[in-house]
Structures are given as structure tokens and as C-alpha cells.
Amino acid sequence: IPSKALLHVAAVADEAQALAAHGIRFGAPQIDVDALRGWKSQVVGKLTNGLAGMAKARKVNVVHGVGTFTDAHHISVTRGADVKRIRFTQAIIAAGSQAAKIPGFPEDPRIVDSTGALELRILPKRMLVIGGGIIGLEMACVYDALGAKVSVVEFADGLIPAADRDIVKPLQKRIEKRYEAIMLKTKVTKLEARANG
């Protein structure tokens, strides 16, 4: 949800810029990061509350806690001292995702995963995105639209490695003009946190 909200902002900024070719020019965007962050959080809150409301309206029982399958038809959900045992016929495991930590990278507030990037703590002048998959390119798109000079490093020989090359080609052609660099077949072997970057 937060990435889609910020991608909407990026799309509007791109559209405003593209209108210059049709005779309508706007000034350079003035970005209030705090207001943008607040709006993004508001969108997330509304949609999250909306999902909870939909679940309640459909009589879906939502249980919060840590789940452990105890057998083929039961799960124990623990929250503090409270333990609930739930019986099911079928279970769908949809655990979401979590950003991977890259071993050997320094602990530095300027190094963020995708979750940290969505928090918009700072708007850097330049940004290196490690990973040219969908999530990496979403972050690149957002920060490019917000004024950062973006470079992307991807270990594979193409962006969004799992996607059909014919679909990726127009995207790559478009962003090659916008981004500072796209480095394919490239591996980050070392990262140093220096005062200047």
C-alpha cells in the first residue's frame, strides 16, 4: 500500500513534467517530505482500517499473534499469555515478505531496505538501488520523481529478471534516459559508510 501511494505521486510528477512537450509548463516541484510522509501514512491507515472493516462485515474472525501448526487441522495462536487453538479444514499461508539483510554492509542510517525507503526519512541527492527487481525499481521510480539522481545495480543480465524481456525493454529504455546509471551483470562487493557518501 505505501509503495502504491508513493508511485501515484511519482506518476503525477512525471505527467506534469511530460505536459511541457504539449505547451503546459509547471515550475520545479517543491517537496514537503513531512507532509508527503503524513499523507502516505494516512492512505495506509485508511486502507488498513478498510480491510479490517471488510473482514468484520464478512464475519471473518481475525486473530493476532504467533501461529504454530500443531497438526494437519489445528493451529495454536499465542499472544502474550493468551493461547487460542483454531481448527481448520484448509489453511493458506500468506506471510508477506521481509527485506533481506546483506552480510558485511555497515550499519548506517543512509543504508535502508525497501521498508525504510518507504518511510521517506530523507530525500538524498543521489541514491544507489541494489536490486533491479520490481521492488527496487519501485523505489528507484519514487526517489527519481522526488528529485534524487538514481543508479541501479542488478546482478542478473536484465532488469526484473523473472519478467519477459519484451515487456521489460520499453521500461528499461525509458528509465535509462532518466537514471544516472543502470549497471547490469554487476555485483556490489563492498560498501563503506564515509562522511561524503
C-alpha positions as CSV (number, residue, x, y, z in Angstrom):
1,I,0.0,0.0,0.0
2,P,2.7,2.6,0.9
3,S,4.6,1.9,-2.3
4,K,1.5,2.3,-4.5
5,A,0.7,5.6,-2.8
6,L,4.2,6.9,-3.5
7,L,4.1,5.5,-7.0
8,H,0.9,7.6,-7.6
9,V,2.8,10.7,-6.5
10,A,5.7,9.8,-8.9
11,A,3.3,9.2,-11.8
12,V,1.6,12.6,-11.2
13,A,5.0,14.4,-11.1
14,D,6.0,12.6,-14.3
15,E,2.8,13.6,-16.0
16,A,3.2,17.2,-15.1
17,Q,6.7,17.2,-16.5
18,A,5.6,15.4,-19.7
19,L,3.0,18.2,-20.3
20,A,5.8,20.6,-21.1
21,A,6.1,18.9,-24.6
22,H,2.4,20.0,-25.1
23,G,2.9,23.6,-24.1
24,I,1.9,23.4,-20.4
25,R,4.8,24.0,-18.1
26,F,4.9,23.9,-14.3
27,G,7.6,25.0,-12.0
28,A,10.0,22.6,-10.4
29,P,8.2,20.6,-7.7
30,Q,8.6,21.8,-4.1
31,I,8.6,18.7,-1.9
32,D,7.5,18.9,1.7
33,V,8.7,15.5,2.9
34,D,6.9,15.6,6.2
35,A,3.6,16.4,4.5
36,L,4.2,13.6,1.9
37,R,5.1,11.1,4.6
38,G,1.9,12.1,6.6
39,W,-0.3,11.7,3.5
40,K,1.2,8.3,2.8
41,S,0.6,7.2,6.3
42,Q,-3.0,8.4,6.1
43,V,-3.6,6.4,2.9
44,V,-2.1,3.3,4.6
45,G,-4.2,3.8,7.7
46,K,-7.5,4.3,5.7
47,L,-6.9,1.2,3.6
48,T,-5.8,-0.9,6.5
49,N,-8.9,0.1,8.5
50,G,-11.0,-0.5,5.4
51,L,-9.7,-4.1,5.2
52,A,-10.4,-4.6,8.9
53,G,-14.0,-3.3,8.3
54,M,-14.5,-5.6,5.3
55,A,-13.3,-8.6,7.3
56,K,-15.7,-7.7,10.1
57,A,-18.6,-7.2,7.7
58,R,-17.9,-10.6,6.2
59,K,-17.8,-12.2,9.6
60,V,-14.0,-13.1,9.2
61,N,-12.5,-13.8,12.6
62,V,-9.1,-12.0,12.8
63,V,-6.7,-13.4,15.4
64,H,-3.4,-11.6,16.1
65,G,-0.4,-13.5,17.5
66,V,2.3,-16.0,16.6
67,G,0.9,-19.1,15.0
68,T,2.2,-22.7,15.2
69,F,0.7,-25.6,13.4
70,T,0.1,-28.4,15.9
71,D,-1.3,-30.9,13.4
72,A,-2.9,-31.2,9.9
73,H,-6.0,-29.4,11.1
74,H,-5.1,-27.2,14.0
75,I,-3.0,-24.1,14.7
76,S,-2.2,-22.5,18.1
77,V,-2.0,-18.8,18.1
78,T,-0.1,-17.2,21.1
79,R,-0.4,-13.6,22.1
80,G,1.3,-12.8,25.4
81,A,-0.2,-15.3,27.9
82,D,-3.3,-16.0,25.7
83,V,-3.2,-19.1,23.5
84,K,-6.0,-19.9,21.1
85,R,-6.4,-23.2,19.3
86,I,-8.1,-23.0,15.9
87,R,-9.4,-25.8,13.8
88,F,-9.4,-25.6,10.0
89,T,-10.1,-27.7,7.0
90,Q,-7.6,-25.9,4.8
91,A,-5.0,-23.3,5.5
92,I,-3.5,-20.6,3.3
93,I,-0.1,-19.3,4.4
94,A,0.3,-15.7,3.2
95,A,3.1,-14.4,5.4
96,G,4.1,-11.5,3.3
97,S,7.8,-10.7,2.8
98,Q,10.7,-9.3,4.7
99,A,13.7,-7.5,3.3
100,A,17.0,-9.5,3.4
101,K,20.0,-8.1,5.3
102,I,23.1,-8.2,3.1
103,P,26.0,-9.5,5.2
104,G,29.0,-7.2,5.5
105,F,27.2,-4.0,4.9
106,P,27.8,-1.3,7.5
107,E,25.1,-0.2,10.0
108,D,24.4,3.3,8.8
109,P,21.1,5.3,8.6
110,R,21.8,6.1,4.9
111,I,21.5,2.4,4.1
112,V,17.9,1.4,4.1
113,D,15.8,-1.6,2.9
114,S,12.6,-1.2,1.0
115,T,10.6,-0.7,4.2
116,G,13.0,2.1,5.3
117,A,12.9,3.7,1.9
118,L,9.1,3.9,2.1
119,E,9.4,5.9,5.4
120,L,10.9,8.8,3.5
121,R,13.2,9.8,6.4
122,I,15.4,11.8,4.0
123,L,15.5,12.7,0.3
124,P,19.0,12.1,-0.8
125,K,20.6,14.0,-3.7
126,R,21.9,10.6,-5.1
127,M,20.7,7.1,-4.4
128,L,22.0,3.7,-5.3
129,V,19.4,1.0,-5.5
130,I,20.8,-2.5,-5.1
131,G,18.5,-4.9,-7.0
132,G,16.7,-4.2,-10.3
133,G,13.7,-6.3,-9.5
134,I,10.1,-4.9,-9.1
135,I,10.6,-3.6,-5.5
136,G,14.0,-2.0,-6.3
137,L,12.6,-0.3,-9.4
138,E,9.5,0.9,-7.5
139,M,11.9,2.6,-5.0
140,A,14.0,4.0,-7.9
141,C,10.9,5.4,-9.6
142,V,9.7,7.1,-6.4
143,Y,13.0,8.7,-5.5
144,D,13.7,9.7,-9.1
145,A,10.4,11.5,-9.2
146,L,11.2,13.2,-5.9
147,G,14.5,14.6,-7.4
148,A,17.2,12.1,-6.5
149,K,19.8,11.0,-9.1
150,V,19.3,7.3,-9.1
151,S,21.6,4.5,-10.1
152,V,20.5,0.8,-10.1
153,V,22.8,-2.3,-9.7
154,E,21.4,-5.7,-10.8
155,F,23.4,-8.9,-10.6
156,A,21.4,-10.5,-13.5
157,D,21.8,-9.6,-17.1
158,G,18.5,-7.7,-17.2
159,L,16.1,-5.7,-15.0
160,I,13.2,-7.6,-13.4
161,P,14.9,-10.9,-14.2
162,A,11.7,-13.0,-13.9
163,A,9.7,-10.9,-16.4
164,D,9.5,-11.4,-20.2
165,R,12.3,-9.4,-21.9
166,D,9.9,-7.9,-24.4
167,I,7.9,-6.4,-21.5
168,V,11.0,-5.1,-19.7
169,K,12.6,-3.5,-22.8
170,P,10.3,-0.4,-23.1
171,L,10.6,0.2,-19.3
172,Q,14.4,0.0,-19.5
173,K,14.6,2.3,-22.5
174,R,12.5,4.9,-20.6
175,I,14.4,4.8,-17.3
176,E,17.9,4.7,-19.0
177,K,17.2,8.3,-20.0
178,R,16.2,9.3,-16.5
179,Y,18.6,7.4,-14.2
180,E,22.2,8.3,-13.7
181,A,23.2,4.6,-14.4
182,I,21.8,1.1,-14.7
183,M,24.5,-1.5,-14.1
184,L,23.6,-5.0,-15.2
185,K,25.6,-8.1,-14.5
186,T,27.1,-6.2,-11.6
187,K,27.7,-7.3,-8.0
188,V,28.2,-5.0,-5.0
189,T,31.2,-6.5,-3.3
190,K,31.8,-3.8,-0.7
191,L,30.0,-0.8,0.8
192,E,31.7,1.8,3.0
193,A,30.0,4.5,5.0
194,R,32.0,7.6,4.5
195,A,31.2,11.2,5.6
196,N,30.8,12.3,1.9
197,G,28.7,9.3,0.8
